Amino acid sequence: MEKSEFRYAHHPEDVKKYTTEDLRREFLINDLFNEDQVKLVYSMYDRLIVGGIMPATKALKLEPTDDLKAPYFLDRRELGIINVGGSGKVTVDGEVYGLDNKEALYIGKGAKEVVFEKLDDAQPYFYINSAPAHHPYPNKKITKNEAEIVELGEERYANKRTINKLIVNSVLETCQLQMGMTELHPGSVWNTMPAHTHARRMEAYFYFDLEEGQTVSHFMGQPHETRHIFMTNRQAVLSPEWSIHSGVGTSNYTFIWGMAGENMDYGDMDGIKTNELK
C-alpha cells in the first residue's frame, strides 16, 4: 500500500502571514509510519522526497508515484535510507542489505527494484530521502562506525551533541543527496544553535528517540522573522533554503538531517548570532 502527498514551495513573504495551522499543513510531515505502508511526500524544494516505510506483515516494494512519471522509482533519482527501528533488510535488484538500528544505505540512480522487509519480531522503521540524480554511483551500506563523527556543543549551553555524517561526500560519492544523524546528549536539548541558513540547499529534519509525552519545538523562518512548529516523535519537517532549521526539546532526542541542492560543501553556511535572532 502506498500513500503520497505533494508539497509546493513558498515565498518567505507569504510565510510571514501563515497561521499555526498553515505552517503545520505546509511544512510538517506526520503519520510517516503506518503498518504495511509506504508513505512518500514529494516536495518542490529541490524535488526532495521524504518517506517512511513500515513492513509489518509483508515485504514492501518502492514504486514510482504519479508525480515522478517514471518507469521505476530510481530511474532518475538516488536514495538514502536510515533504519530507526528494529533489524530489517533492503533488497536492491536481488542484493540483500541488512540494516540494524541507526544504520544507513545509499542506493544510486538506476536501481530498478527496492524491497523493504522485517527480519524478526522487532519492527523496522525505514526513513528515506530521495533526490534527483544525474549519475549512477555504487550502492553502499554505512554503519555508525563508518560515519564521519563530529562532537559539537557544550553542556552549559544545553547543546552537546554527536553528529554522525552517514551519506556525505567525505564518506561516499553521491550526486546531491546528503544525510546524517545528530544525537543529543542527556541534559542537552538544543540542536543547530547557533542557527544558520544555506541558500544553495534545502533540508528536511526527522525527529525520533523522543520520550512519550515530550515535544520538540522546531524553529524555522528567516532569521529576523522566525516561526515555530511543535513536533512529536517520528515526525519530519521541511526546511526551505531561506529558512533557519533549529529546535529545542523538553528532553533529549535524535534527529536525521537530509539535504539536497547544488552545494555539497557541508561547511558552506551563513551563521546567525544567537542574540540576533528575532
Number of C-alpha atoms within 10 A of each C-alpha: 12 15 13 15 15 12 16 11 14 13 9 14 10 8 17 14 10 13 11 12 9 12 17 17 12 18 21 20 22 18 10 23 19 16 14 17 20 23 23 24 20 22 18 14 21 21 18 24 24 27 23 25 27 26 24 20 11 13 15 21 20 19 19 16 18 8 10 15 10 13 12 18 23 26 19 19 24 27 24 27 26 28 23 22 19 18 21 23 19 22 15 16 11 10 8 13 17 17 26 18 17 21 23 28 22 27 22 24 24 17 20 14 15 20 17 24 25 23 17 11 9 12 19 25 28 30 24 24 26 27 25 21 20 13 14 19 17 13 20 17 19 21 17 16 10 13 21 15 16 11 12 14 19 12 13 9 11 19 23 20 25 17 20 23 24 29 28 22 16 13 14 17 18 25 21 21 28 27 24 24 26 22 20 25 20 14 14 23 22 26 26 16 19 16 21 20 23 20 15 16 23 24 24 25 25 24 23 20 17 20 13 8 9 14 19 24 17 23 20 24 21 22 22 10 15 16 21 17 17 15 24 19 20 21 18 27 23 24 24 26 21 19 24 29 29 20 22 21 20 16 19 25 26 22 23 23 20 26 26 26 22 14 16 19 12 13 8 14 14 11 14 16 11 12 7 8 14 11
